[in-house]
Each structure stands twice: as structure tokens, then as C-alpha cells.
């Protein structure tokens, strides 16, 4: 059991409440299998909504909804190409989170 001084030191090293809240919300995005499938597809290559929908056997509207959620969490970004938007992972951090997660769940297999 940590003593009072150790507790104070530990508490002082914790991120602030707002940061912890944001981190919690980030991990919630990975708590939905559909969103993880979309992120995994985009890890392989950039794709349009229709391509994602066809690949995942989903409707365009269902994919679009999930992409909006992922965009609002800064996990994916869209680049307009003509009349369509091509989606990609927002940055390399998203790839690393997916890779570390897969490594963790597969380590005893």
C-alpha cells in the first residue's frame, strides 16, 4: 500500500481529467467491431465509401455513419476526389494503435 507521499507523487504524474476523458473516448472507438474493420481496411489502403461497403457487406449509409464517428475522433480523414471522398487513416498513430492491439491479442496464440 503506498503511503501518503507516494500517493501524492503518483497523483501528480497522472494526466489531467480532461486528457484521461479524451483517452477513454479514443479507446471507445476501438470498442466497436465495425469501426475496427473499417480502420483495418484503411490500414491496407485508402478507400471510398462504396468500396468499404462492398468489402464489408454493409450499406453505404452504415459505412458513412461509422466514418463520421471515426472522423470526429480524428482517426480517419477524407480527401475529396471529384464527386467522391477517399478515406484514409488520419496518421501513423492510428496504424500503431491497431498494430499494438493486434500484437497484444495474438501474443498467446
N, C-alpha and C positions, 0 to 999 in steps of 0.2 A: 504494500500500500504506500503510495507516495505521501511524503509529509507535506506540510503547508507550503514550504518554499518550492518543492518540486512541482506541486500543482500550479503554483503561480508561474513558474518558468514554462511549463507545458502550455498553459492557457495563453501565455504571451507569444508563443510560437505558432498558435493556430491562426489560420486565415480568418479575416473578419466575417461576420454573419452574412453579409451580402454576397461575398465571394463563395462561401460554402453553399448558399442557396443556389447561386448560378451553377456551381459544380453539380449539385444534386439534380438540377433540371437538365443539365447536359447528359448525365447518365440515364435519366428517364427516356431520352430519345433513343437510347440503345436497348431499352426495355421492350420494344415492340418488334416482333419478328419481321413484319412487313417493311418497316423502316430499315432494319438491318439488311434485308435482302436488297433493297434499293441501293443502300450505301455500298454493299458488296458488288453489285453490278457496276456502279460508278467507279469503283476501285479498279475494275478491269478496263473500262473505257468510258468516255463521255457518251451520253445517250439522250435521245429525245423522249418525250413522254410516251409516244406511241411505241417506241422500241422497248422501253421499260415495261409497259403494259403487256405487250405481246410476250416478252421474255418471261414475265412473272404470271401470266394468265390472269391478268387483272384488267379492270376497265380503266380507260384513260382518266376518268374523273377521280377514281380511287387513288391512282398514282399521283395525279395533280394535287390532291388534298395532302397526301403524305409529303410531297415535295415542298408544299407551302410550309408545313410544320418544320421540315428539315432546314429550309431556307431561313425561317425565323430564328432558328437555333444556330445559324451560321455554320451548318455542316455541309450544305451544298450551295452552289451558286449557279445561276443560269446566264447563258450568253445568247442573245438574240441573233439568229441566223435567218435572215429573210423573214418569213411569217412564223417561224418556229423558234423554240428556245431549246438549246442544247445544254444539258445539265452535267455538272462535274462536281467532284468533291471540292469543298471550299479551299482546303490547303492540305499540306502534308501531315499536319497533326491528326486529321481525321483518319488518314491511312494508318498512322502509327497506333491510334487507339484501336482500330479494327485488328491490326496485326497482333498487338499485345493481348487483346481479348481472346483471339483465336489460339495464340500460343498458350495462354492460361487454361482455357477449357480443354485443350488437347494434350496437356503435359502428362497425363497419366494413361493415355490411350495407347 
